[in-house]
Amino acid sequence: MIQFEWRDLVWIVAVAAAVGGLLLAFLRFKLAGDFAKAPDLAALTGRVGMIEQRVAQMPNHEDLRALQSRVGDLERGVAVVAEKVSGVAEIMKRVEHQTNLLVHHQLREGSGG
């Protein structure tokens, strides 16, 4: 069995503490850039909070479904109005034709009389 004197134990503990300190210092140096600083985290926390608020105010699935239904109703209404306008345009063409005939008739009667 190996016998250690207190000087040997002190030397082993001192070397272990020095090696451990150097290892800790090295790890801290290497990992210093990998972790965010507290002020950076506070700024990011504020930004995430604002984004969460905006997302919470966005329309959900039911809102979008209701909007889709309203847009569909509007499209059908516009189609009806378009048909009516098209019908009025046809009537206006007929009225214009009749008016042209009347004007030509009046001009012929006015020049012949």
C-alpha positions in Angstrom: 0.0 0.0 0.0 1.2 3.5 -0.9 1.6 5.9 1.9 1.2 9.6 1.4 2.5 12.2 3.6 0.5 15.4 4.1 3.0 17.3 1.9 2.3 14.9 -1.0 -1.5 15.3 -0.5 -1.1 19.1 -0.4 1.0 19.0 -3.6 -1.6 16.8 -5.3 -4.5 19.0 -4.2 -2.6 22.1 -5.3 -1.8 20.6 -8.8 -5.4 19.5 -9.2 -6.7 22.9 -8.2 -4.3 24.6 -10.6 -5.3 22.2 -13.5 -9.0 22.6 -12.6 -8.7 26.4 -12.6 -6.9 26.4 -15.9 -9.5 24.1 -17.4 -12.3 26.3 -16.0 -10.6 29.5 -17.4 -10.1 27.8 -20.8 -13.8 26.7 -21.0 -15.0 30.1 -19.9 -12.9 31.7 -22.6 -14.0 29.3 -25.3 -17.7 29.5 -24.4 -17.9 33.2 -23.7 -19.1 34.0 -27.2 -21.6 31.2 -27.3 -24.0 32.6 -24.6 -26.0 35.7 -24.8 -25.5 38.6 -22.4 -28.3 39.7 -20.0 -29.1 43.0 -21.8 -29.3 41.2 -25.1 -31.8 38.7 -23.6 -33.9 41.5 -22.2 -34.2 43.2 -25.6 -35.0 39.9 -27.3 -37.6 39.1 -24.6 -39.3 42.5 -25.3 -39.4 41.8 -29.1 -40.8 38.3 -28.6 -43.5 39.8 -26.3 -44.5 42.2 -29.0 -44.6 39.5 -31.7 -46.7 37.3 -29.4 -49.2 40.2 -29.0 -49.4 40.8 -32.7 -49.9 37.1 -33.4 -52.7 37.0 -30.7 -54.5 39.8 -32.5 -54.4 38.1 -35.9 -57.5 36.5 -37.2 -58.1 32.9 -36.3 -59.5 30.1 -38.5 -63.1 31.0 -37.8 -62.5 34.6 -38.6 -61.0 33.7 -41.9 -63.9 31.3 -42.7 -66.4 34.1 -42.0 -64.4 36.5 -44.1 -64.3 33.9 -46.9 -68.1 33.5 -46.7 -68.6 37.3 -46.9 -66.2 37.6 -49.9 -68.2 34.8 -51.6 -71.5 36.7 -51.0 -69.9 39.9 -52.3 -68.7 38.1 -55.5 -72.2 36.8 -56.1 -73.6 40.3 -55.6 -71.1 41.8 -58.0 -72.0 39.1 -60.6 -75.7 40.0 -60.3 -74.9 43.7 -60.8 -72.7 42.9 -63.7 -75.5 41.1 -65.4 -77.9 44.0 -64.8 -75.4 46.5 -66.2 -74.9 44.2 -69.2 -78.7 44.2 -69.7 -78.9 47.9 -69.4 -76.1 48.3 -72.0 -78.2 46.2 -74.5 -81.2 48.3 -73.8 -79.2 51.5 -74.3 -77.9 50.2 -77.7 -81.5 49.7 -78.8 -82.6 53.1 -77.6 -79.6 54.7 -79.3 -80.5 52.9 -82.6 -84.2 54.1 -82.3 -83.0 57.6 -81.5 -80.7 57.6 -84.6 -83.6 56.5 -86.7 -85.8 59.3 -85.4 -83.1 61.9 -85.9 -82.5 60.7 -89.5 -86.3 60.8 -90.1 -86.5 64.3 -88.7 -83.6 65.5 -90.8 -85.2 64.0 -94.0 -88.5 65.6 -93.3 -86.9 68.9 -92.4 -84.9 69.1 -95.6 -87.8 67.9 -97.8 -90.4 70.2 -96.4 
